[in-house]
Amino acid sequence: STCCVRSYNKNHPNHDPGKADNSYVSAQFIPETFCEDSMIMSADETCRKHGFTTEDLIAPAVESHEKAAESADIIRALAIPVFGLEKDEGIRNSISKKFIERLAPVLPDGIINAATSCLFNDGAAFVTIADETTAKKSDGPLFKIRDAVTVGVPRFLSPECMIIAMEKLIEKSEVNESEIDRIDYNQAFACLDLLYKKRFSKPSNAFGGALAYGHPYGASGAIVILHLMKALEHFDEHYGIAAVPAAGGIAGAILLERIN
């Protein structure tokens, strides 16, 4: 992997001069906690606030894998084979409710388990952004960025920021909510699906989400946008929103218009 290694500066409270390796993987929230379980803790706390149980999270996880498996041929058109690999290895063709029920929570007394949290995957993705004149010379499908927002919420309720970003984008945009055909988002935890369905009824993540594909840091935003563009093209739709909730209570959302 060419993933960057992040490590604590010698002045950081978590730096241990007795350790040869002061690197870390998971994003951490400051000042509330310095531990690497911050994201799971945030998802668990969001579930408790909204009354989501482990049982409630099972259906979104199963649905994500089923959608991903069913749409494998559609998504394969977006993939560039690397060393002979051309598909996401995390997708399960069949995943049962009983299997997920047997999994222990990630944290003691927690709600999120390994199936209702995204996989830790490596990956890369890109889209090309160009001025209108240059873009129209392309033979591929064209989309226009109509608007974008970034928002923040308290760190330990970070999954909620995705919904706030979507609402803020719709409020800010000249496009009415009724005109938006679908909304795709980075499905880092199954509770995001439950939060989404409490607020929106529009189609979302038609080809499955990160619970099936995984969440390669730094690539997920482009992956969500690619999936959204492919869905708008596949279903012959016009407007779509792509959103990503991020560590520390920050979320971004982009409104795309399909041109051709």
Secondary structure as GFF3:
##gff-version 3
##sequence-region A 1 260
A	DSSP	beta_strand	6	7	.	.	.	ID=ss1
A	DSSP	beta_strand	23	24	.	.	.	ID=ss2
A	DSSP	alpha_helix	38	50	.	.	.	ID=ss3
A	DSSP	alpha_helix	54	70	.	.	.	ID=ss4
A	DSSP	alpha_helix	72	76	.	.	.	ID=ss5
A	DSSP	alpha_helix	97	102	.	.	.	ID=ss6
A	DSSP	alpha_helix	132	135	.	.	.	ID=ss7
A	DSSP	beta_strand	143	152	.	.	.	ID=ss8
A	DSSP	three_ten_helix	155	160	.	.	.	ID=ss9
A	DSSP	alpha_helix	161	172	.	.	.	ID=ss10
A	DSSP	three_ten_helix	177	179	.	.	.	ID=ss11
A	DSSP	beta_strand	182	185	.	.	.	ID=ss12
A	DSSP	alpha_helix	191	199	.	.	.	ID=ss13
A	DSSP	alpha_helix	210	213	.	.	.	ID=ss14
A	DSSP	alpha_helix	220	234	.	.	.	ID=ss15
A	DSSP	beta_strand	239	246	.	.	.	ID=ss16
A	DSSP	beta_strand	250	258	.	.	.	ID=ss17
###
